[in-house]
Amino acid sequence: MRENKKMKILIVEDDKGASRFIQKGLSEAGFTTDTSFDGEEGLFLASTRSYDLIILDIMLPALNGFEIIKRLRNMEIVTPVIFLTAKDSQADIVQGLDLGADDYLVKPFAFAELYARIKAVLRRGIKEKQSDTLCLGDLSLDLITRTARRNGDAIDLSAKEFLLLVDKWGQSKIKYCDVHISKSLIFNFTLTPFISDPIYLYLQLKV
C-alpha cells in the first residue's frame, strides 16, 4: 500500500464535530484530507478532484449520500466509498452497497474500526489494480491503458504489438513481479515458439 501521507481522503459529513474527529484521526495516521459539509459541494469535490477514498454520510444538506454515489457511479467515477451514517436499517445498508459503496459503517462508531475498514478497502483496491497489470521482472503491461513499461520507462508499442505481446504472455501462464529477469528469459517464456516471425523479432528489440 502507498504510504498514508501520499493518500488523500474526502470526508463528506455535515456534523462538524464528527468531521473534525475523523479528520484528526486520519491526519495522525498520515492521510491528507479534504472536508465538505453539504452534498452538492461533496459531489463537486468528488467529481473534480482525485481521491483514494471517500467517507460519505447519507443525511446531508442539499444532496443526500445515496444520490451522490449514484451520480458518481453514473459518471464512471469508481473512487472507493465508505458510508458512515446513523441510518442503520437493513434496507439502507443494502441500498448503499447496491449503489456501489465499498463498505457501510453505522454511527456511533469507534475510529479504530473506521480506520481498519479504510485500510481494508484500500488494500482491495490495490489488489484489483494489480490484477489489471501483467508483470515479468521489470517489464509490465497495463491492460487498462494498454501501455508497456520497462523499469518504469514507457515503451512505444503499436496497438497490434501490445496485443500480440499480451497474447503470447498470457499463453505462458507465468507472472513474476519485483524480480530481475533478463530480456532473453522473458522472450524464452513468451515468444520462443514464434521467434522466427519477423514481427516478434522486431518486438523483442523494442521491449
Secondary structure, 3 states (H helix, E strand, C coil): CCCHHHCEEEEECCCHHHHHHHHHHHHHCCCEEEEECCHHHHHHHHHHCCCCEEEECCCCCCCCHHHHHHHHHHCCCCCCEEEEECCCCHHHHHHHHHCCCCEEEECCCCHHHHHHHHHHHHHHHHHHHHCCEEEECCEEEECCCCEEEECCEEECCCHHHHHHHHHHHHHHCCCCCCCCCCHHHHHHHHCHHHCCCHHHHHHHHHC
